[in-house]
Amino acid sequence: MTTMLVAQVAGGTTDAGLVKPAAFVAAGLMFGGGAIGAATGNGTIGAAVISGIVRQPGARGTIVSNSLVYIALVEAAYFINLAFAALMIFALAGG
């Protein structure tokens, strides 16, 4: 017996009454959490770039090019998060 089925039996709700709102809440939390995580990651990378360039101005090109790779990885993780949120909205909620 799945967790969703247990929740439906315990709460006395039907499938249509619980899955759609739960999917929208889950997608909203995924959008918000992913945006906060990506912003925090990009901010941390930016702060490290600035402090690294201040310490070693000659290594600016290497620092900036490495930081662009790391920012791309952070954003890729956010896009994966967006894909799962879209899954919650379109596949589970049917909307």
N, CA, C and O of each residue as an XYZ file, in Angstrom:
380
protein
N       0.853     -1.176      0.000
C       0.000      0.000      0.000
C       0.899      1.239      0.000
O       1.804      1.358      0.826
N       0.643      2.150     -0.925
C       1.488      3.329     -1.041
C       1.122      4.373      0.007
O       0.058      4.314      0.623
N       2.012      5.313      0.192
C       1.778      6.379      1.165
C       0.580      7.222      0.765
O      -0.197      7.647      1.620
N       0.424      7.471     -0.551
C      -0.710      8.262     -1.017
C      -2.023      7.553     -0.713
O      -2.993      8.190     -0.302
N      -2.061      6.247     -0.911
C      -3.269      5.482     -0.636
C      -3.582      5.472      0.851
O      -4.745      5.570      1.243
N      -2.564      5.357      1.671
C      -2.764      5.386      3.122
C      -3.338      6.730      3.551
O      -4.239      6.788      4.387
N      -2.808      7.822      2.968
C      -3.302      9.153      3.303
C      -4.748      9.329      2.853
O      -5.542      9.967      3.544
N      -5.091      8.767      1.699
C      -6.461      8.877      1.205
C      -7.424      8.102      2.084
O      -8.514      8.582      2.396
N      -7.022      6.905      2.484
C      -7.904      6.092      3.326
C      -8.070      6.746      4.687
O      -9.174      6.779      5.231
N      -6.981      7.266      5.241
C      -7.047      7.877      6.569
C      -7.855      9.167      6.551
O      -8.619      9.441      7.476
N      -7.685      9.957      5.497
C      -8.384     11.237      5.423
C      -9.762     11.144      4.815
O     -10.533     12.100      4.897
N     -10.093     10.025      4.210
C     -11.393      9.871      3.597
C     -11.561     10.673      2.320
O     -12.687     10.999      1.943
N     -10.471     10.997      1.648
C     -10.566     11.775      0.418
C     -10.409     10.863     -0.785
O      -9.875      9.758     -0.691
N     -10.886     11.353     -1.909
C     -10.744     10.597     -3.140
C      -9.431     10.956     -3.814
O      -8.738     11.880     -3.389
N      -9.096     10.231     -4.854
C      -7.856     10.478     -5.588
C      -7.825     11.880     -6.167
O      -6.811     12.570     -6.061
N      -8.913     12.309     -6.773
C      -8.965     13.629     -7.393
C      -8.912     14.742     -6.355
O      -8.481     15.854     -6.658
N      -9.343     14.450     -5.145
C      -9.367     15.476     -4.113
C      -8.030     15.715     -3.450
O      -7.862     16.736     -2.783
N      -7.073     14.818     -3.602
C      -5.808     14.965     -2.891
C      -4.605     15.123     -3.809
O      -3.670     15.854     -3.482
N      -4.616     14.461     -4.930
C      -3.423     14.437     -5.770
C      -3.153     15.796     -6.404
O      -2.011     16.254     -6.387
N      -4.156     16.449     -6.957
C      -3.933     17.730     -7.614
C      -3.395     18.791     -6.662
O      -2.373     19.405     -6.969
N      -4.034     19.034     -5.524
C      -3.473     20.056     -4.627
C      -2.083     19.692     -4.116
O      -1.222     20.562     -3.992
N      -1.860     18.424     -3.822
C      -0.544     18.004     -3.341
C       0.520     18.184     -4.423
O       1.651     18.565     -4.122
N       0.165     17.914     -5.668
C       1.125     18.092     -6.759
C       1.454     19.566     -6.961
O       2.611     19.907     -7.207
N       0.468     20.440     -6.862
C       0.734     21.864     -7.016
C       1.562     22.413     -5.861
O       2.448     23.241     -6.074
N       1.285     21.961     -4.643
C       2.084     22.391     -3.495
C       3.519     21.894     -3.642
O       4.465     22.639     -3.383
N       3.684     20.645     -4.052
C       5.030     20.094     -4.236
C       5.788     20.846     -5.324
O       6.975     21.133     -5.170
N       5.115     21.163     -6.409
C       5.776     21.905     -7.487
C       6.158     23.308     -7.035
O       7.239     23.795     -7.366
N       5.286     23.955     -6.288
C       5.608     25.285     -5.768
C       6.795     25.268     -4.829
O       7.655     26.148     -4.885
N       6.842     24.270     -3.967
C       7.986     24.139     -3.063
C       9.270     23.844     -3.838
O      10.346     24.318     -3.471
N       9.151     23.064     -4.907
C      10.327     22.771     -5.720
C      10.808     24.022     -6.454
O      12.012     24.263     -6.540
N       9.879     24.819     -6.983
C      10.274     26.060     -7.645
C      10.978     26.989     -6.666
O      12.048     27.522     -6.962
N      10.374     27.179     -5.504
C      10.942     28.088     -4.508
C      12.268     27.599     -3.957
O      13.231     28.361     -3.873
N      12.319     26.327     -3.582
C      13.559     25.780     -3.036
C      14.680     25.766     -4.048
O      15.832     26.042     -3.713
N      14.348     25.445     -5.284
C      15.365     25.446     -6.333
C      15.890     26.835     -6.626
O      17.087     27.015     -6.853
N      15.003     27.820     -6.624
C      15.438     29.192     -6.882
C      16.326     29.704     -5.755
O      17.328     30.374     -6.003
N      15.959     29.392     -4.528
C      16.779     29.814     -3.390
C      18.136     29.125     -3.429
O      19.161     29.758     -3.177
N      18.149     27.842     -3.741
C      19.413     27.112     -3.810
C      20.320     27.616     -4.915
O      21.526     27.757     -4.712
N      19.755     27.889     -6.082
C      20.562     28.396     -7.198
C      21.089     29.793     -6.903
O      22.238     30.102     -7.218
N      20.260     30.636     -6.303
C      20.713     31.986     -5.968
C      21.820     31.951     -4.927
O      22.791     32.703     -5.022
N      21.679     31.085     -3.938
C      22.715     30.954     -2.912
C      24.012     30.431     -3.516
O      25.092     30.931     -3.202
N      23.907     29.431     -4.376
C      25.095     28.878     -5.014
C      25.800     29.881     -5.904
O      27.025     29.994     -5.864
N      25.044     30.608     -6.706
C      25.646     31.616     -7.586
C      26.258     32.758     -6.780
O      27.312     33.279     -7.146
N      25.613     33.147     -5.697
C      26.167     34.193     -4.846
C      27.461     33.772     -4.173
O      28.399     34.561     -4.063
N      27.509     32.523     -3.722
C      28.729     32.004     -3.104
C      29.864     31.947     -4.118
O      31.000     32.306     -3.808
N      29.556     31.500     -5.318
C      30.583     31.451     -6.373
C      31.059     32.863     -6.708
O      32.259     33.091     -6.865
N      30.138     33.800     -6.816
C      30.521     35.183     -7.124
C      31.401     35.794     -6.044
O      32.364     36.496     -6.349
N      31.075     35.530     -4.784
C      31.899     36.044     -3.690
C      33.290     35.435     -3.723
O      34.278     36.127     -3.478
N      33.373     34.145     -4.023
C      34.683     33.487     -4.107
C      35.502     34.029     -5.279
O      36.721     34.161     -5.176
N      34.841     34.341     -6.381
C      35.539     34.910     -7.539
C      36.110     36.276     -7.193
O      37.266     36.570     -7.497
N      35.302     37.100     -6.561
C      35.779     38.440     -6.202
C      36.957     38.361     -5.240
O      37.959     39.049     -5.431
N      36.847     37.530     -4.213
C      37.956     37.428     -3.255
C      39.191     36.810     -3.905
O      40.312     37.194     -3.572
N      39.013     35.867     -4.820
C      40.152     35.269     -5.507
C      40.865     36.257     -6.415
O      42.094     36.264     -6.480
N      40.108     37.089     -7.114
C      40.718     38.084     -7.998
C      41.431     39.158     -7.182
O      42.479     39.657     -7.592
N      40.867     39.516     -6.024
C      41.521     40.509     -5.174
C      42.851     39.966     -4.659
O      43.838     40.698     -4.582
N      42.876     38.674     -4.306
C      44.120     38.084     -3.797
C      45.168     37.895     -4.884
O      46.348     38.170     -4.670
N      44.735     37.423     -6.054
C      45.666     37.153     -7.148
C      45.117     37.724     -8.464
O      44.460     37.017     -9.229
N      45.390     38.987     -8.713
C      44.856     39.607     -9.936
C      45.385     38.969    -11.222
O      44.724     39.026    -12.259
N      46.557     38.371    -11.161
C      47.120     37.756    -12.360
C      46.397     36.492    -12.800
O      46.480     36.100    -13.964
N      45.700     35.863    -11.891
C      44.994     34.621    -12.204
C      43.528     34.871    -12.544
O      42.697     33.969    -12.440
N      43.219     36.090    -12.948
C      41.822     36.457    -13.202
C      41.168     35.591    -14.265
O      40.040     35.136    -14.074
N      41.843     35.354    -15.371
C      41.251     34.572    -16.460
C      40.907     33.158    -16.036
O      39.837     32.649    -16.371
N      41.801     32.524    -15.307
C      41.544     31.153    -14.837
C      40.401     31.120    -13.843
O      39.547     30.234    -13.897
N      40.383     32.083    -12.935
C      39.335     32.117    -11.906
C      37.969     32.323    -12.547
O      37.008     31.632    -12.209
N      37.885     33.266    -13.462
C      36.595     33.565    -14.103
C      36.124     32.390    -14.959
O      34.942     32.047    -14.939
N      37.031     31.777    -15.706
C      36.607     30.656    -16.551
C      36.163     29.465    -15.711
O      35.197     28.788    -16.063
N      36.851     29.201    -14.612
C      36.410     28.121    -13.722
C      35.072     28.443    -13.077
O      34.227     27.564    -12.910
N      34.885     29.706    -12.716
C      33.620     30.069    -12.073
C      32.445     29.932    -13.032
O      31.340     29.594    -12.606
N      32.662     30.187    -14.309
C      31.578     30.022    -15.280
C      31.156     28.562    -15.393
O      29.974     28.266    -15.572
N      32.115     27.653    -15.290
C      31.790     26.222    -15.309
C      30.962     25.865    -14.075
O      29.968     25.145    -14.174
N      31.376     26.372    -12.917
C      30.647     26.062    -11.681
C      29.246     26.665    -11.689
O      28.298     26.037    -11.217
N      29.110     27.869    -12.218
C      27.784     28.489    -12.309
C      26.897     27.679    -13.259
O      25.704     27.514    -13.005
N      27.475     27.177    -14.346
C      26.704     26.341    -15.272
C      26.233     25.065    -14.583
O      25.118     24.608    -14.833
N      27.060     24.486    -13.722
C      26.644     23.277    -12.992
C      25.517     23.584    -12.013
O      24.586     22.792    -11.867
N      25.599     24.729    -11.345
C      24.532     25.113    -10.413
C      23.231     25.326    -11.182
O      22.170     24.877    -10.750
N      23.314     26.000    -12.305
C      22.105     26.241    -13.092
C      21.556     24.951    -13.699
O      20.342     24.809    -13.846
N      22.421     24.023    -14.047
C      21.948     22.733    -14.561
C      21.154     21.991    -13.496
O      20.133     21.369    -13.791
N      21.621     22.059    -12.267
C      20.877     21.426    -11.176
C      19.511     22.083    -11.009
O      18.526     21.405    -10.717
N      19.448     23.408    -11.192
C      18.161     24.095    -11.091
C      17.227     23.695    -12.231
O      16.024     23.543    -12.019
N      17.767     23.523    -13.433
C      16.912     23.112    -14.551
C      16.393     21.693    -14.366
O      15.275     21.386    -14.782
N      17.181     20.831    -13.754
C      16.687     19.497    -13.408
C      15.536     19.623    -12.415
O      14.537     18.910    -12.515
N      15.686     20.535    -11.458
C      14.620     20.797    -10.494
C      13.358     21.295    -11.203
O      12.249     20.893    -10.852
N      13.524     22.163    -12.193
C      12.367     22.643    -12.949
C      11.680     21.507    -13.702
O      10.456     21.492    -13.829
N      12.464     20.564    -14.198
C      11.880     19.429    -14.911
C      11.023     18.583    -13.965
O       9.935     18.143    -14.338
N      11.509     18.358    -12.754
C      10.712     17.593    -11.793
C       9.471     18.367    -11.358
O       8.419     17.769    -11.130
N       9.580     19.680    -11.242
C       8.408     20.485    -10.899
C       7.379     20.435    -12.023
O       6.179     20.363    -11.761
N       7.839     20.473    -13.274
C       6.916     20.342    -14.398
C       6.257     18.977    -14.396
O       5.083     18.841    -14.741
N       7.011     17.978    -14.007
C       6.429     16.644    -13.879
C       5.311     16.635    -12.858
O       4.262     16.030    -13.082
N       5.530     17.301    -11.740
C       4.489     17.376    -10.709
C       3.236     18.068    -11.237
O       2.115     17.634    -10.971
N       3.437     19.136    -11.981
C       2.277     19.910    -12.452
C       1.540     19.188    -13.582
O       0.321     19.025    -13.529
N       2.277     18.762    -14.593
C       1.617     18.261    -15.806
C       1.266     16.791    -15.740
O       0.197     16.398    -16.206
N       2.129     15.971    -15.177
C       1.855     14.539    -15.167
C       0.958     14.127    -14.003
O      -0.020     13.405    -14.191
N       1.292     14.582    -12.819
C       0.518     14.137    -11.659
C      -0.785     14.898    -11.499
O      -1.819     14.308    -11.185
N      -0.740     16.216    -11.715
C      -1.947     17.007    -11.516
C      -2.796     17.064    -12.781
O      -3.959     17.463    -12.725
N      -2.240     16.677    -13.903
C      -3.005     16.680    -15.139
C      -3.325     18.083    -15.614
O      -4.305     18.293    -16.328
N      -2.502     19.044    -15.220
C      -2.860     20.395    -15.553
C      -1.930     21.090    -16.449
O      -2.154     22.251    -16.790
